[in-house]
Amino acid sequence: MSCTSAIAYTKQCGKGISGGVAKLWVIGYGDLSYISGTTETYAVASGGTMVNQINVASGKTFVSVGLLKESVSFKGTVKRDSSTGAVSNSTEVDVVISSITDVAKQFIDNLMSQPVAILIKLRSGNYIVTGLNGFMELTDVGESTGTKNSDMNGYQIKFTGVDEGLTKTIDPTYVRSIVDAI
């Protein structure tokens, strides 16, 4: 039989395992290009699974998205087709954009016109990236003013996409070179 052996996993304890998103950056997929000699916009370390290079066009960066506390979520649902062995990951990123303003509207309009890649710093300190294949898009926008002073005034936006396999992690030492601000 040619299958590989199962590998061990040690339960993670202590700091660095809390849920939630700390920071989020986005870039238009058109601002990425294939790495020379490949059909991918990213590379992973030899023998590894962590992204250690994303081919970002000169003068472009992943741009920061201002976040309200506890207003962003990421979810991936990985499914394997047992008849073909194909694996796909349906991903969703939900973000609240505060305040209904012209600036917020321009930001959302810009994102709706193109596929994007999204870089996320988790509260655990780890980084994940989705959309490097051009299949992540802004698909839903909700607008709300609420009724009370304490209600949310702004937009609830949802990105959906499809990746192969589990969501990619990215080398944290590489992030600083591709974002506009840490």
Rosetta constraint file for C-alpha pairs under 8 A:
AtomPair CA 12 CA 17 HARMONIC 7.21 0.50
AtomPair CA 13 CA 17 HARMONIC 7.13 0.50
AtomPair CA 15 CA 124 HARMONIC 7.46 0.50
AtomPair CA 16 CA 123 HARMONIC 7.15 0.50
AtomPair CA 16 CA 124 HARMONIC 3.93 0.50
AtomPair CA 16 CA 125 HARMONIC 6.42 0.50
AtomPair CA 17 CA 123 HARMONIC 7.83 0.50
AtomPair CA 17 CA 124 HARMONIC 5.17 0.50
AtomPair CA 18 CA 123 HARMONIC 6.29 0.50
AtomPair CA 18 CA 124 HARMONIC 5.69 0.50
AtomPair CA 19 CA 122 HARMONIC 7.36 0.50
AtomPair CA 19 CA 123 HARMONIC 6.26 0.50
AtomPair CA 19 CA 124 HARMONIC 7.00 0.50
AtomPair CA 20 CA 70 HARMONIC 7.03 0.50
AtomPair CA 20 CA 72 HARMONIC 7.40 0.50
AtomPair CA 20 CA 73 HARMONIC 6.67 0.50
AtomPair CA 20 CA 122 HARMONIC 5.99 0.50
AtomPair CA 20 CA 123 HARMONIC 5.51 0.50
AtomPair CA 20 CA 124 HARMONIC 7.99 0.50
AtomPair CA 21 CA 70 HARMONIC 7.35 0.50
AtomPair CA 21 CA 72 HARMONIC 6.14 0.50
AtomPair CA 21 CA 73 HARMONIC 6.59 0.50
AtomPair CA 21 CA 74 HARMONIC 7.84 0.50
AtomPair CA 21 CA 120 HARMONIC 6.93 0.50
AtomPair CA 21 CA 121 HARMONIC 6.11 0.50
AtomPair CA 21 CA 122 HARMONIC 4.41 0.50
AtomPair CA 21 CA 123 HARMONIC 5.27 0.50
AtomPair CA 22 CA 120 HARMONIC 7.64 0.50
AtomPair CA 22 CA 121 HARMONIC 5.51 0.50
AtomPair CA 22 CA 122 HARMONIC 5.28 0.50
AtomPair CA 22 CA 123 HARMONIC 4.91 0.50
AtomPair CA 23 CA 64 HARMONIC 7.77 0.50
AtomPair CA 23 CA 65 HARMONIC 7.65 0.50
AtomPair CA 23 CA 67 HARMONIC 7.25 0.50
AtomPair CA 23 CA 120 HARMONIC 5.87 0.50
AtomPair CA 23 CA 121 HARMONIC 5.01 0.50
AtomPair CA 23 CA 122 HARMONIC 7.04 0.50
AtomPair CA 24 CA 64 HARMONIC 6.13 0.50
AtomPair CA 24 CA 65 HARMONIC 5.77 0.50
AtomPair CA 24 CA 66 HARMONIC 7.90 0.50
AtomPair CA 24 CA 67 HARMONIC 7.75 0.50
AtomPair CA 24 CA 118 HARMONIC 7.13 0.50
AtomPair CA 24 CA 119 HARMONIC 5.83 0.50
AtomPair CA 24 CA 120 HARMONIC 4.59 0.50
AtomPair CA 24 CA 121 HARMONIC 6.28 0.50
AtomPair CA 25 CA 62 HARMONIC 5.35 0.50
AtomPair CA 25 CA 63 HARMONIC 5.00 0.50
AtomPair CA 25 CA 64 HARMONIC 4.43 0.50
AtomPair CA 25 CA 65 HARMONIC 5.65 0.50
AtomPair CA 25 CA 118 HARMONIC 5.84 0.50
AtomPair CA 25 CA 119 HARMONIC 5.12 0.50
AtomPair CA 25 CA 120 HARMONIC 6.45 0.50
AtomPair CA 25 CA 179 HARMONIC 7.22 0.50
AtomPair CA 26 CA 62 HARMONIC 4.99 0.50
AtomPair CA 26 CA 63 HARMONIC 5.35 0.50
AtomPair CA 26 CA 64 HARMONIC 6.74 0.50
AtomPair CA 26 CA 65 HARMONIC 7.27 0.50
AtomPair CA 26 CA 116 HARMONIC 6.65 0.50
AtomPair CA 26 CA 117 HARMONIC 5.81 0.50
AtomPair CA 26 CA 118 HARMONIC 4.57 0.50
AtomPair CA 26 CA 119 HARMONIC 6.23 0.50
AtomPair CA 27 CA 31 HARMONIC 6.82 0.50
AtomPair CA 27 CA 61 HARMONIC 6.75 0.50
AtomPair CA 27 CA 62 HARMONIC 4.65 0.50
AtomPair CA 27 CA 63 HARMONIC 6.29 0.50
AtomPair CA 27 CA 116 HARMONIC 5.56 0.50
AtomPair CA 27 CA 117 HARMONIC 5.46 0.50
AtomPair CA 27 CA 118 HARMONIC 6.63 0.50
AtomPair CA 28 CA 32 HARMONIC 7.47 0.50
AtomPair CA 28 CA 111 HARMONIC 7.61 0.50
AtomPair CA 28 CA 114 HARMONIC 6.51 0.50
AtomPair CA 28 CA 115 HARMONIC 6.15 0.50
AtomPair CA 28 CA 116 HARMONIC 4.41 0.50
AtomPair CA 28 CA 117 HARMONIC 6.42 0.50
AtomPair CA 29 CA 114 HARMONIC 7.25 0.50
AtomPair CA 29 CA 115 HARMONIC 5.47 0.50
AtomPair CA 29 CA 116 HARMONIC 4.65 0.50
AtomPair CA 29 CA 117 HARMONIC 5.92 0.50
AtomPair CA 29 CA 131 HARMONIC 7.80 0.50
AtomPair CA 29 CA 132 HARMONIC 7.28 0.50
AtomPair CA 29 CA 134 HARMONIC 5.81 0.50
AtomPair CA 30 CA 114 HARMONIC 7.93 0.50
AtomPair CA 30 CA 115 HARMONIC 7.77 0.50
AtomPair CA 30 CA 116 HARMONIC 7.98 0.50
AtomPair CA 31 CA 56 HARMONIC 6.03 0.50
AtomPair CA 31 CA 57 HARMONIC 5.34 0.50
AtomPair CA 31 CA 60 HARMONIC 6.63 0.50
AtomPair CA 32 CA 41 HARMONIC 6.25 0.50
AtomPair CA 32 CA 54 HARMONIC 7.63 0.50
AtomPair CA 32 CA 55 HARMONIC 5.62 0.50
AtomPair CA 32 CA 56 HARMONIC 4.63 0.50
AtomPair CA 32 CA 57 HARMONIC 5.65 0.50
AtomPair CA 33 CA 40 HARMONIC 7.87 0.50
AtomPair CA 33 CA 41 HARMONIC 5.38 0.50
AtomPair CA 33 CA 55 HARMONIC 5.64 0.50
AtomPair CA 33 CA 56 HARMONIC 6.54 0.50
AtomPair CA 33 CA 57 HARMONIC 6.75 0.50
AtomPair CA 34 CA 38 HARMONIC 6.35 0.50
AtomPair CA 34 CA 39 HARMONIC 5.68 0.50
AtomPair CA 34 CA 40 HARMONIC 5.08 0.50
AtomPair CA 34 CA 41 HARMONIC 4.31 0.50
AtomPair CA 34 CA 42 HARMONIC 7.39 0.50
AtomPair CA 34 CA 55 HARMONIC 6.57 0.50
AtomPair CA 35 CA 39 HARMONIC 7.06 0.50
AtomPair CA 35 CA 40 HARMONIC 6.11 0.50
AtomPair CA 35 CA 41 HARMONIC 5.56 0.50
AtomPair CA 35 CA 42 HARMONIC 6.68 0.50
AtomPair CA 35 CA 43 HARMONIC 7.76 0.50
AtomPair CA 35 CA 55 HARMONIC 6.03 0.50
AtomPair CA 40 CA 133 HARMONIC 7.37 0.50
AtomPair CA 41 CA 54 HARMONIC 5.85 0.50
AtomPair CA 41 CA 55 HARMONIC 5.44 0.50
AtomPair CA 41 CA 132 HARMONIC 6.38 0.50
AtomPair CA 41 CA 133 HARMONIC 7.31 0.50
AtomPair CA 42 CA 51 HARMONIC 6.79 0.50
AtomPair CA 42 CA 52 HARMONIC 7.67 0.50
AtomPair CA 42 CA 53 HARMONIC 5.36 0.50
AtomPair CA 42 CA 54 HARMONIC 4.25 0.50
AtomPair CA 42 CA 55 HARMONIC 6.04 0.50
AtomPair CA 42 CA 132 HARMONIC 7.16 0.50
AtomPair CA 43 CA 51 HARMONIC 5.70 0.50
AtomPair CA 43 CA 52 HARMONIC 6.05 0.50
AtomPair CA 43 CA 53 HARMONIC 5.11 0.50
AtomPair CA 43 CA 54 HARMONIC 6.60 0.50
AtomPair CA 44 CA 48 HARMONIC 6.39 0.50
AtomPair CA 44 CA 49 HARMONIC 5.84 0.50
AtomPair CA 44 CA 50 HARMONIC 5.43 0.50
AtomPair CA 44 CA 51 HARMONIC 4.29 0.50
AtomPair CA 44 CA 52 HARMONIC 5.25 0.50
AtomPair CA 44 CA 53 HARMONIC 6.78 0.50
AtomPair CA 45 CA 49 HARMONIC 6.77 0.50
AtomPair CA 45 CA 50 HARMONIC 6.41 0.50
AtomPair CA 45 CA 51 HARMONIC 6.70 0.50
AtomPair CA 45 CA 52 HARMONIC 6.01 0.50
AtomPair CA 49 CA 168 HARMONIC 7.50 0.50
AtomPair CA 49 CA 169 HARMONIC 7.60 0.50
AtomPair CA 50 CA 168 HARMONIC 6.58 0.50
AtomPair CA 50 CA 169 HARMONIC 5.18 0.50
AtomPair CA 50 CA 170 HARMONIC 5.21 0.50
AtomPair CA 50 CA 171 HARMONIC 6.16 0.50
AtomPair CA 51 CA 168 HARMONIC 6.76 0.50
AtomPair CA 51 CA 169 HARMONIC 6.13 0.50
AtomPair CA 51 CA 170 HARMONIC 4.49 0.50
AtomPair CA 51 CA 171 HARMONIC 6.04 0.50
AtomPair CA 52 CA 170 HARMONIC 6.17 0.50
AtomPair CA 52 CA 171 HARMONIC 5.44 0.50
AtomPair CA 52 CA 174 HARMONIC 6.38 0.50
AtomPair CA 53 CA 174 HARMONIC 7.33 0.50
AtomPair CA 54 CA 178 HARMONIC 7.93 0.50
AtomPair CA 56 CA 60 HARMONIC 6.40 0.50
AtomPair CA 56 CA 61 HARMONIC 6.75 0.50
AtomPair CA 56 CA 178 HARMONIC 7.21 0.50
AtomPair CA 57 CA 61 HARMONIC 7.91 0.50
AtomPair CA 61 CA 178 HARMONIC 5.22 0.50
AtomPair CA 61 CA 179 HARMONIC 5.05 0.50
AtomPair CA 61 CA 180 HARMONIC 5.72 0.50
AtomPair CA 62 CA 118 HARMONIC 7.91 0.50
AtomPair CA 62 CA 119 HARMONIC 7.53 0.50
AtomPair CA 62 CA 178 HARMONIC 6.06 0.50
AtomPair CA 62 CA 179 HARMONIC 4.61 0.50
AtomPair CA 62 CA 180 HARMONIC 6.18 0.50
AtomPair CA 63 CA 179 HARMONIC 6.09 0.50
AtomPair CA 63 CA 180 HARMONIC 5.41 0.50
AtomPair CA 63 CA 181 HARMONIC 7.59 0.50
AtomPair CA 64 CA 179 HARMONIC 7.44 0.50
AtomPair CA 64 CA 180 HARMONIC 6.60 0.50
AtomPair CA 64 CA 181 HARMONIC 6.71 0.50
AtomPair CA 66 CA 97 HARMONIC 7.64 0.50
AtomPair CA 67 CA 71 HARMONIC 6.77 0.50
AtomPair CA 67 CA 72 HARMONIC 7.45 0.50
AtomPair CA 67 CA 95 HARMONIC 7.74 0.50
AtomPair CA 67 CA 96 HARMONIC 7.15 0.50
AtomPair CA 67 CA 97 HARMONIC 7.10 0.50
AtomPair CA 68 CA 72 HARMONIC 7.97 0.50
AtomPair CA 68 CA 96 HARMONIC 7.00 0.50
AtomPair CA 68 CA 97 HARMONIC 7.65 0.50
AtomPair CA 68 CA 98 HARMONIC 7.27 0.50
AtomPair CA 71 CA 94 HARMONIC 7.88 0.50
AtomPair CA 71 CA 95 HARMONIC 6.00 0.50
AtomPair CA 71 CA 96 HARMONIC 5.54 0.50
AtomPair CA 72 CA 93 HARMONIC 7.20 0.50
AtomPair CA 72 CA 94 HARMONIC 5.47 0.50
AtomPair CA 72 CA 95 HARMONIC 4.58 0.50
AtomPair CA 72 CA 96 HARMONIC 6.60 0.50
AtomPair CA 73 CA 92 HARMONIC 7.98 0.50
AtomPair CA 73 CA 93 HARMONIC 5.69 0.50
AtomPair CA 73 CA 94 HARMONIC 5.23 0.50
AtomPair CA 73 CA 95 HARMONIC 6.82 0.50
AtomPair CA 74 CA 91 HARMONIC 7.45 0.50
AtomPair CA 74 CA 92 HARMONIC 5.75 0.50
AtomPair CA 74 CA 93 HARMONIC 4.56 0.50
AtomPair CA 74 CA 94 HARMONIC 6.59 0.50
AtomPair CA 75 CA 91 HARMONIC 5.68 0.50
AtomPair CA 75 CA 92 HARMONIC 5.21 0.50
AtomPair CA 75 CA 93 HARMONIC 6.55 0.50
AtomPair CA 76 CA 89 HARMONIC 5.99 0.50
AtomPair CA 76 CA 90 HARMONIC 5.54 0.50
AtomPair CA 76 CA 91 HARMONIC 4.25 0.50
AtomPair CA 76 CA 92 HARMONIC 6.36 0.50
AtomPair CA 76 CA 166 HARMONIC 7.78 0.50
AtomPair CA 76 CA 167 HARMONIC 7.26 0.50
AtomPair CA 77 CA 89 HARMONIC 5.29 0.50
AtomPair CA 77 CA 90 HARMONIC 5.19 0.50
AtomPair CA 77 CA 91 HARMONIC 6.42 0.50
AtomPair CA 78 CA 87 HARMONIC 6.92 0.50
AtomPair CA 78 CA 88 HARMONIC 5.62 0.50
AtomPair CA 78 CA 89 HARMONIC 4.13 0.50
AtomPair CA 78 CA 90 HARMONIC 6.44 0.50
AtomPair CA 78 CA 165 HARMONIC 6.65 0.50
AtomPair CA 78 CA 166 HARMONIC 6.59 0.50
AtomPair CA 79 CA 87 HARMONIC 5.67 0.50
AtomPair CA 79 CA 88 HARMONIC 5.53 0.50
AtomPair CA 79 CA 89 HARMONIC 6.34 0.50
AtomPair CA 80 CA 85 HARMONIC 6.17 0.50
AtomPair CA 80 CA 86 HARMONIC 5.66 0.50
AtomPair CA 80 CA 87 HARMONIC 4.36 0.50
AtomPair CA 80 CA 88 HARMONIC 6.58 0.50
AtomPair CA 81 CA 85 HARMONIC 5.25 0.50
AtomPair CA 81 CA 86 HARMONIC 5.34 0.50
AtomPair CA 81 CA 87 HARMONIC 6.43 0.50
AtomPair CA 82 CA 86 HARMONIC 7.54 0.50
AtomPair CA 87 CA 164 HARMONIC 5.98 0.50
AtomPair CA 87 CA 165 HARMONIC 5.52 0.50
AtomPair CA 88 CA 162 HARMONIC 6.65 0.50
AtomPair CA 88 CA 163 HARMONIC 5.90 0.50
AtomPair CA 88 CA 164 HARMONIC 4.76 0.50
AtomPair CA 88 CA 165 HARMONIC 5.53 0.50
AtomPair CA 89 CA 162 HARMONIC 5.41 0.50
AtomPair CA 89 CA 163 HARMONIC 4.99 0.50
AtomPair CA 89 CA 164 HARMONIC 5.82 0.50
AtomPair CA 89 CA 165 HARMONIC 5.75 0.50
AtomPair CA 89 CA 166 HARMONIC 6.44 0.50
AtomPair CA 89 CA 167 HARMONIC 7.54 0.50
AtomPair CA 90 CA 160 HARMONIC 7.30 0.50
AtomPair CA 90 CA 161 HARMONIC 5.85 0.50
AtomPair CA 90 CA 162 HARMONIC 4.66 0.50
AtomPair CA 90 CA 163 HARMONIC 6.66 0.50
AtomPair CA 91 CA 130 HARMONIC 7.94 0.50
AtomPair CA 91 CA 160 HARMONIC 5.55 0.50
AtomPair CA 91 CA 161 HARMONIC 5.10 0.50
AtomPair CA 91 CA 162 HARMONIC 5.88 0.50
AtomPair CA 91 CA 163 HARMONIC 7.35 0.50
AtomPair CA 92 CA 158 HARMONIC 6.77 0.50
AtomPair CA 92 CA 159 HARMONIC 5.53 0.50
AtomPair CA 92 CA 160 HARMONIC 4.55 0.50
AtomPair CA 92 CA 161 HARMONIC 6.58 0.50
AtomPair CA 93 CA 158 HARMONIC 5.69 0.50
AtomPair CA 93 CA 159 HARMONIC 5.09 0.50
AtomPair CA 93 CA 160 HARMONIC 6.61 0.50
AtomPair CA 94 CA 156 HARMONIC 7.07 0.50
AtomPair CA 94 CA 157 HARMONIC 5.76 0.50
AtomPair CA 94 CA 158 HARMONIC 4.51 0.50
AtomPair CA 94 CA 159 HARMONIC 6.46 0.50
AtomPair CA 95 CA 156 HARMONIC 5.87 0.50
AtomPair CA 95 CA 157 HARMONIC 5.34 0.50
AtomPair CA 95 CA 158 HARMONIC 6.48 0.50
AtomPair CA 96 CA 154 HARMONIC 7.16 0.50
AtomPair CA 96 CA 155 HARMONIC 5.68 0.50
AtomPair CA 96 CA 156 HARMONIC 4.57 0.50
AtomPair CA 96 CA 157 HARMONIC 6.28 0.50
AtomPair CA 97 CA 104 HARMONIC 7.06 0.50
AtomPair CA 97 CA 154 HARMONIC 5.65 0.50
AtomPair CA 97 CA 155 HARMONIC 5.00 0.50
AtomPair CA 97 CA 156 HARMONIC 6.34 0.50
AtomPair CA 97 CA 157 HARMONIC 7.46 0.50
AtomPair CA 98 CA 104 HARMONIC 7.84 0.50
AtomPair CA 98 CA 152 HARMONIC 7.32 0.50
AtomPair CA 98 CA 153 HARMONIC 6.04 0.50
AtomPair CA 98 CA 154 HARMONIC 4.45 0.50
AtomPair CA 98 CA 155 HARMONIC 6.39 0.50
AtomPair CA 99 CA 104 HARMONIC 7.24 0.50
AtomPair CA 99 CA 152 HARMONIC 7.98 0.50
AtomPair CA 99 CA 153 HARMONIC 4.99 0.50
AtomPair CA 99 CA 154 HARMONIC 4.09 0.50
AtomPair CA 99 CA 155 HARMONIC 7.26 0.50
AtomPair CA 100 CA 104 HARMONIC 6.44 0.50
AtomPair CA 100 CA 105 HARMONIC 7.18 0.50
AtomPair CA 100 CA 143 HARMONIC 7.78 0.50
AtomPair CA 100 CA 145 HARMONIC 7.89 0.50
AtomPair CA 100 CA 153 HARMONIC 6.44 0.50
AtomPair CA 100 CA 154 HARMONIC 4.70 0.50
AtomPair CA 100 CA 155 HARMONIC 6.95 0.50
AtomPair CA 101 CA 105 HARMONIC 6.16 0.50
AtomPair CA 102 CA 106 HARMONIC 6.08 0.50
AtomPair CA 103 CA 107 HARMONIC 6.29 0.50
AtomPair CA 104 CA 108 HARMONIC 6.28 0.50
AtomPair CA 105 CA 109 HARMONIC 5.98 0.50
AtomPair CA 106 CA 110 HARMONIC 6.07 0.50
AtomPair CA 107 CA 111 HARMONIC 6.42 0.50
AtomPair CA 108 CA 112 HARMONIC 6.16 0.50
AtomPair CA 109 CA 113 HARMONIC 6.57 0.50
AtomPair CA 110 CA 114 HARMONIC 7.41 0.50
AtomPair CA 111 CA 115 HARMONIC 7.56 0.50
AtomPair CA 111 CA 116 HARMONIC 7.39 0.50
AtomPair CA 111 CA 137 HARMONIC 7.86 0.50
AtomPair CA 111 CA 138 HARMONIC 6.45 0.50
AtomPair CA 112 CA 137 HARMONIC 7.17 0.50
AtomPair CA 112 CA 138 HARMONIC 5.40 0.50
AtomPair CA 112 CA 139 HARMONIC 7.47 0.50
AtomPair CA 114 CA 137 HARMONIC 6.85 0.50
AtomPair CA 115 CA 131 HARMONIC 7.87 0.50
AtomPair CA 115 CA 134 HARMONIC 5.75 0.50
AtomPair CA 115 CA 135 HARMONIC 6.40 0.50
AtomPair CA 115 CA 136 HARMONIC 5.49 0.50
AtomPair CA 115 CA 137 HARMONIC 4.73 0.50
AtomPair CA 115 CA 138 HARMONIC 7.48 0.50
AtomPair CA 116 CA 131 HARMONIC 6.10 0.50
AtomPair CA 116 CA 132 HARMONIC 7.86 0.50
AtomPair CA 116 CA 134 HARMONIC 6.58 0.50
AtomPair CA 116 CA 135 HARMONIC 7.68 0.50
AtomPair CA 116 CA 136 HARMONIC 5.53 0.50
AtomPair CA 116 CA 137 HARMONIC 5.97 0.50
AtomPair CA 117 CA 129 HARMONIC 7.17 0.50
AtomPair CA 117 CA 130 HARMONIC 5.70 0.50
AtomPair CA 117 CA 131 HARMONIC 4.14 0.50
AtomPair CA 117 CA 132 HARMONIC 5.44 0.50
AtomPair CA 117 CA 134 HARMONIC 7.18 0.50
AtomPair CA 117 CA 136 HARMONIC 6.43 0.50
AtomPair CA 118 CA 129 HARMONIC 5.64 0.50
AtomPair CA 118 CA 130 HARMONIC 5.41 0.50
AtomPair CA 118 CA 131 HARMONIC 6.25 0.50
AtomPair CA 119 CA 127 HARMONIC 7.12 0.50
AtomPair CA 119 CA 128 HARMONIC 5.95 0.50
AtomPair CA 119 CA 129 HARMONIC 4.43 0.50
AtomPair CA 119 CA 130 HARMONIC 6.68 0.50
AtomPair CA 120 CA 127 HARMONIC 5.57 0.50
AtomPair CA 120 CA 128 HARMONIC 5.31 0.50
AtomPair CA 120 CA 129 HARMONIC 6.16 0.50
AtomPair CA 121 CA 125 HARMONIC 6.22 0.50
AtomPair CA 121 CA 126 HARMONIC 5.89 0.50
AtomPair CA 121 CA 127 HARMONIC 4.49 0.50
AtomPair CA 121 CA 128 HARMONIC 6.61 0.50
AtomPair CA 122 CA 126 HARMONIC 5.43 0.50
AtomPair CA 122 CA 127 HARMONIC 5.98 0.50
AtomPair CA 122 CA 128 HARMONIC 7.62 0.50
AtomPair CA 126 CA 169 HARMONIC 7.52 0.50
AtomPair CA 126 CA 170 HARMONIC 7.92 0.50
AtomPair CA 126 CA 172 HARMONIC 7.12 0.50
AtomPair CA 127 CA 169 HARMONIC 5.70 0.50
AtomPair CA 127 CA 170 HARMONIC 5.51 0.50
AtomPair CA 127 CA 171 HARMONIC 7.35 0.50
AtomPair CA 127 CA 172 HARMONIC 6.48 0.50
AtomPair CA 128 CA 167 HARMONIC 6.74 0.50
AtomPair CA 128 CA 168 HARMONIC 5.60 0.50
AtomPair CA 128 CA 169 HARMONIC 4.28 0.50
AtomPair CA 128 CA 170 HARMONIC 5.68 0.50
AtomPair CA 129 CA 167 HARMONIC 6.86 0.50
AtomPair CA 129 CA 168 HARMONIC 5.59 0.50
AtomPair CA 129 CA 169 HARMONIC 6.23 0.50
AtomPair CA 129 CA 170 HARMONIC 6.73 0.50
AtomPair CA 130 CA 136 HARMONIC 7.35 0.50
AtomPair CA 130 CA 163 HARMONIC 7.25 0.50
AtomPair CA 130 CA 167 HARMONIC 6.43 0.50
AtomPair CA 130 CA 168 HARMONIC 6.73 0.50
AtomPair CA 131 CA 135 HARMONIC 5.64 0.50
AtomPair CA 131 CA 136 HARMONIC 4.68 0.50
AtomPair CA 131 CA 161 HARMONIC 6.72 0.50
AtomPair CA 131 CA 162 HARMONIC 7.56 0.50
AtomPair CA 131 CA 163 HARMONIC 7.05 0.50
AtomPair CA 133 CA 163 HARMONIC 7.18 0.50
AtomPair CA 135 CA 161 HARMONIC 5.16 0.50
AtomPair CA 135 CA 162 HARMONIC 5.84 0.50
AtomPair CA 135 CA 163 HARMONIC 7.44 0.50
AtomPair CA 136 CA 159 HARMONIC 6.46 0.50
AtomPair CA 136 CA 160 HARMONIC 5.53 0.50
AtomPair CA 136 CA 161 HARMONIC 4.01 0.50
AtomPair CA 136 CA 162 HARMONIC 6.76 0.50
AtomPair CA 137 CA 159 HARMONIC 5.25 0.50
AtomPair CA 137 CA 160 HARMONIC 5.63 0.50
AtomPair CA 137 CA 161 HARMONIC 6.28 0.50
AtomPair CA 138 CA 157 HARMONIC 7.16 0.50
AtomPair CA 138 CA 158 HARMONIC 5.80 0.50
AtomPair CA 138 CA 159 HARMONIC 4.17 0.50
AtomPair CA 138 CA 160 HARMONIC 6.48 0.50
AtomPair CA 139 CA 157 HARMONIC 7.79 0.50
AtomPair CA 139 CA 158 HARMONIC 5.91 0.50
AtomPair CA 139 CA 159 HARMONIC 5.58 0.50
AtomPair CA 139 CA 160 HARMONIC 6.39 0.50
AtomPair CA 140 CA 156 HARMONIC 7.99 0.50
AtomPair CA 140 CA 157 HARMONIC 5.64 0.50
AtomPair CA 140 CA 158 HARMONIC 5.03 0.50
AtomPair CA 140 CA 159 HARMONIC 7.07 0.50
AtomPair CA 141 CA 155 HARMONIC 6.53 0.50
AtomPair CA 141 CA 156 HARMONIC 5.67 0.50
AtomPair CA 141 CA 157 HARMONIC 4.47 0.50
AtomPair CA 141 CA 158 HARMONIC 6.47 0.50
AtomPair CA 142 CA 155 HARMONIC 5.44 0.50
AtomPair CA 142 CA 156 HARMONIC 4.92 0.50
AtomPair CA 142 CA 157 HARMONIC 6.36 0.50
AtomPair CA 143 CA 153 HARMONIC 7.91 0.50
AtomPair CA 143 CA 154 HARMONIC 5.87 0.50
AtomPair CA 143 CA 155 HARMONIC 4.61 0.50
AtomPair CA 143 CA 156 HARMONIC 6.49 0.50
AtomPair CA 144 CA 152 HARMONIC 6.94 0.50
AtomPair CA 144 CA 153 HARMONIC 5.63 0.50
AtomPair CA 144 CA 154 HARMONIC 5.65 0.50
AtomPair CA 144 CA 155 HARMONIC 6.43 0.50
AtomPair CA 145 CA 151 HARMONIC 7.11 0.50
AtomPair CA 145 CA 152 HARMONIC 6.19 0.50
AtomPair CA 145 CA 153 HARMONIC 4.20 0.50
AtomPair CA 145 CA 154 HARMONIC 6.39 0.50
AtomPair CA 146 CA 151 HARMONIC 4.97 0.50
AtomPair CA 146 CA 152 HARMONIC 5.90 0.50
AtomPair CA 146 CA 153 HARMONIC 6.27 0.50
AtomPair CA 147 CA 151 HARMONIC 6.47 0.50
AtomPair CA 163 CA 167 HARMONIC 7.19 0.50
AtomPair CA 170 CA 174 HARMONIC 7.58 0.50
AtomPair CA 170 CA 175 HARMONIC 7.56 0.50
AtomPair CA 171 CA 175 HARMONIC 6.91 0.50
AtomPair CA 172 CA 176 HARMONIC 7.84 0.50
AtomPair CA 174 CA 178 HARMONIC 7.39 0.50
AtomPair CA 175 CA 179 HARMONIC 6.45 0.50
AtomPair CA 176 CA 181 HARMONIC 7.53 0.50
AtomPair CA 176 CA 182 HARMONIC 6.60 0.50
